[in-house]
Structure formats: structure tokens, C-alpha cells
Amino acid sequence: MEALRKYRLHLSLVAALLVPIGLGGLLTPFRSSFTNAGSALLFTIVVVAAAVAGNRFTGFIASVSSALWFDFFLTRPYERFVINQRSDIQITICMVVVGFFVTELAARNRHHYQAATEESDFVAMISELSELASGSESTSEIVSRAELSIRELLHLRACRFEESTSELPLARIDAAGSVMHVGLSWPAGQIGIPGPEAEIPVRWRTQVMGRFVLAPTPGVPVSVERRIVALSIAQLVGAALYYERSAA
């Protein structure tokens, strides 16, 4: 089962290329008695399966492959990539259009599902750190957990907390998740956080409690949602440090 998940896209692509050929071959003995509209519906089912199991590319490949082999096996003249009848041309065009449309719908549904799952993970991450901060855990444990969470969130090579700040001009994740670099807003959602190092200031009640120093992975995009969650985690750490120092 794990191997199937690992190679799902590869298997989907192979199926998108080969299943339409096999289906066309299976329908060949019945092409005189089975309508082409019915055959086209079966090819469309193949496209839907490829789009759901794979991605946009596999869905598009399945659509084109289905249209080609429908033409080759089931339209006159048989076993040639030529269509003579107007109705068969219309069926072939409709098959491709419907295939592309279904593929796009499947891709959008996948995106919404992934976004919902990701948001749930973000809530769980912040909730876990909030429980640590409000419990009896030491601030060092809270900081350590925050480092791991921020590293995962922002796709970093490394992340460390420093109580002191630096005058070195590092890129900074600031309010609302924006990334500022040399005085300009950096498109981290498209090309990733600039390196070799960046920072997230750790503040609470206008006081700077330190910073998280980030080692970004070059070229890996980081969404604004992930940056905002990282800022929230940094704020939780700032609150924990503030109250620890106030109590000392």
C-alpha cells in the first residue's frame, strides 16, 4: 500500500497512456453493434479515474490518449487516425473538452482538500504550543518545540532562537506575514524566503525578546498563511519569555 502511494503519479501516468489503448482493443469486436456515443462514455470514465488518481497532467494525457484511440479503433476508416463522419468528429471533440473540464474540477477539489487539511494542521500546531506555554513546561522546551515547528512550516534547512538581536541586514518576516528584504517586499510565495539567513523578531507588549534565525531552502515557495502561523508561534514564545523574565 505504501509503495502504491509513493508511485501513485507514475502509475496514473502509465494508466492514462495505456488504458485507453486497451479499452479501444476490447471494444473493437463490438464496434458494429455498440454505439460510438456509448464507447465515448467509457473512455470518459477512464479520464475521470486518471484525473482523480493523478493530477492535471495525467488527466490531460488521458483525455488526449482516449480521443486518439477512440478515433483509431472505433471510427471509420478503422485503424487509422482519420475521421470521416461528422458525428464522430463531434463525439471526439466533446470527449476532449469534457475530459479537460473534469480534470480541472478534480484538480480544484484536490487543492481545496489540501488547503483544509493544512489549516487543520496549523490550528493543531498552535494549540499544542499554547498548551505548553500555559502549562509547567520550561521556556527552553517551548523554544525548542517552536524551532521545530517553524522549521517545518517554512521549509527551512535550520532554525534557531537567539535572545540577542543583530545589526546585520537580514531579510525579515514582519507583520501580516510580509517578507522585507533590503527595504523591499520580497515575493516569498513565488520564489521562497531570501537567504542565506532571515529572521522573525520575537516580541511581546512592544518589547523585543529575541529572534528566530532562519536558514531558508533556496527557491522553495512559502505561502503567506505559513508565514502568519510562524509569526503567531514567535508571539507565543515572546509571551512565555516575557512572563518568565517578569517573574524572575
Rosetta blueprint (number, residue, H / E / L):
1 M L
2 E H
3 A H
4 L H
5 R H
6 K H
7 Y L
8 R H
9 L H
10 H H
11 L H
12 S H
13 L H
14 V H
15 A H
16 A H
17 L H
18 L H
19 V H
20 P H
21 I H
22 G H
23 L H
24 G H
25 G H
26 L H
27 L H
28 T H
29 P H
30 F H
31 R L
32 S L
33 S L
34 F L
35 T L
36 N H
37 A H
38 G H
39 S H
40 A H
41 L H
42 L H
43 F H
44 T H
45 I H
46 V H
47 V H
48 V H
49 A H
50 A H
51 A H
52 V H
53 A H
54 G L
55 N L
56 R H
57 F H
58 T H
59 G H
60 F H
61 I H
62 A H
63 S H
64 V H
65 S H
66 S H
67 A H
68 L H
69 W H
70 F H
71 D H
72 F H
73 F H
74 L H
75 T L
76 R L
77 P L
78 Y L
79 E L
80 R L
81 F L
82 V L
83 I L
84 N L
85 Q L
86 R H
87 S H
88 D H
89 I H
90 Q H
91 I H
92 T H
93 I H
94 C H
95 M H
96 V H
97 V H
98 V H
99 G H
100 F H
101 F H
102 V H
103 T H
104 E H
105 L H
106 A H
107 A H
108 R H
109 N H
110 R H
111 H H
112 H H
113 Y H
114 Q H
115 A H
116 A H
117 T H
118 E H
119 E H
120 S H
121 D H
122 F H
123 V H
124 A H
125 M H
126 I H
127 S H
128 E H
129 L H
130 S H
131 E H
132 L H
133 A H
134 S H
135 G L
136 S L
137 E L
138 S L
139 T H
140 S H
141 E H
142 I H
143 V H
144 S H
145 R H
146 A H
147 E H
148 L H
149 S H
150 I H
151 R H
152 E H
153 L H
154 L L
155 H L
156 L E
157 R E
158 A E
159 C E
160 R E
161 F E
162 E E
163 E L
164 S L
165 T L
166 S L
167 E L
168 L L
169 P L
170 L L
171 A E
172 R E
173 I E
174 D L
175 A H
176 A H
177 G H
178 S L
179 V E
180 M E
181 H E
182 V L
183 G L
184 L E
185 S E
186 W E
187 P L
188 A H
189 G H
190 Q H
191 I H
192 G L
193 I L
194 P L
195 G L
196 P L
197 E L
198 A E
199 E E
200 I E
201 P E
202 V E
203 R E
204 W E
205 R L
206 T L
207 Q E
208 V E
209 M E
210 G E
211 R E
212 F E
213 V E
214 L E
215 A E
216 P E
217 T L
218 P L
219 G L
220 V L
221 P L
222 V L
223 S L
224 V H
225 E H
226 R H
227 R H
228 I H
229 V H
230 A H
231 L H
232 S H
233 I H
234 A H
235 Q H
236 L H
237 V H
238 G H
239 A H
240 A H
241 L H
242 Y H
243 Y H
244 E H
245 R H
246 S H
247 A H
248 A L
